[in-house]
Amino acid sequence: MNLDFSQIVPYIPFILEGIGTTLKFVSASIVIGFILGTLLALCKVTKAPVLKPLADAYTSIFRGTPLILQLMIIYYAVPQLTGYDISAFISAVLAFGLNSAAYISEIIRGGIQAVDKGQTEAAEALGIPYRPMMANIILPQAFKNILPAMMNEFITLTKESALVSTIGYLDLMRRAQVVGSDLYRNFEPLLFAGLIYWVMVFVLTQLGRVLERRLRQSD
Amino acid sequence: MIKAENITKKFGKQTVLHSISTTIKQGEVVAVIGPSGSGKSTFLRCLNLLESPTEGKIWLNDQEITNPKRNKLAVRKHIGMVFQHFHLFPHMTVLDNVAYAPQKVKGIPKQEAHQTAKKLLAKVGLTDKEQAYPNRLSGGQKQRVAIARALAMEPETMLFDEPTSALDPEMVKEVLDVIKDLANTGMTMVIVTHEMNFAKEVADRVLFLDRGKLIEEAEPTAFFHEPATERAKDFLAKVL
């Protein structure tokens, strides 16, 4: 067996820097996905006529096409159409944020609809307007129920983020590849990157558990 | 005062209320009774517009609340409602359950809202549960919190939708006692109930509904001793 981990040692700082670059765009994407996803979910449960089909169409498009294709379109097609030279970072944040908004909106919609209808009625009977009702009564209960599904989505997003290596963004994955071609040895840097991804997801999972426990204090 | 005029409610092709008219006077306690599926709850829910009547008009004092231009939320500030299944907000403490709506709807400062809430919780005998979450409470306690929550908005009228039907038998009394106390304060109330003795004791008037029609409307002694209609006689024979 031909394995020599000592050879990647000089490259470790370079690879570790990838954690920062990956986390930077993943967290930005999560924020965008979460905010946009919540808004889309509200559009889906509203009785107002136009918003629902628009939100449904959005979900259909972003869920119905490959993420890598969306990424490529944003990165390569935007400059072609507008002349604006979009950076790899912005493209990545947009693609991942817009894409996960579609999934998150479905998770949140399910969560909202799973909240007992009596909650809405009780709020209405007290004269509570729509916004505070959603913000203080329905959504907190919905979020509590969907937290596991949401963590799942964030974990998927963290791992799938490796796709941005295809547009040259120097994330963790891309750095492992760079090191691999420098050394003509791929197994060691890839395994190292894999370990880092696993640790990131592990930490995320633990954070999710803590959050879940805190939200469950009313049980 | 609430005045209902020819209230008809249809769900699709099914008519659940047929042209019901009645007036609930200031300070009056009205019990609505009748078999399951007779439209009692739907009628009650029409009074605070949780259901919009298909036809007919409802007045709260001298304002027509069924007028589409009127703000439903503004109407509901004046009408409190207590549900069969409580519908407390599970993620809020008992105190917050009671104090939330006055703050959000009436803009009452937090401290004042909490003070009022504490008074109301004392009134329903739950001072020691202020910081508890609803699912730590028994059914009877939950319903008493729900009553305090509705009262916190200082409504003119209270609607009770089968307030004791979801309770274990030994908890019915504690809730009925709270409602009785409230009746004695002169609160206008409409109570949908299956507790005939309670209706007899507390109500000033009984409405008997069957299949969406108001069959009989009478003072309780008269209604329970000498019901005027065969249908009411039949019903009472089965439930008493």
Interface residues (C-beta under 8 A of the other chain):
Chain A: D116 G118 Q119 E121 A122 E124 A125 L126 G127 I128 P129 P132 N136 I137 P140 Q141 K144 Q217 S218 D219
Chain B: N48 L50 K72 L73 A74 V75 R76 K77 I79 G80 M81 F83 H85 H87 L88 F89 P90 H91 M92 Y100 A101 K104 V105 Y133 P134 N135 R149 A150 M153
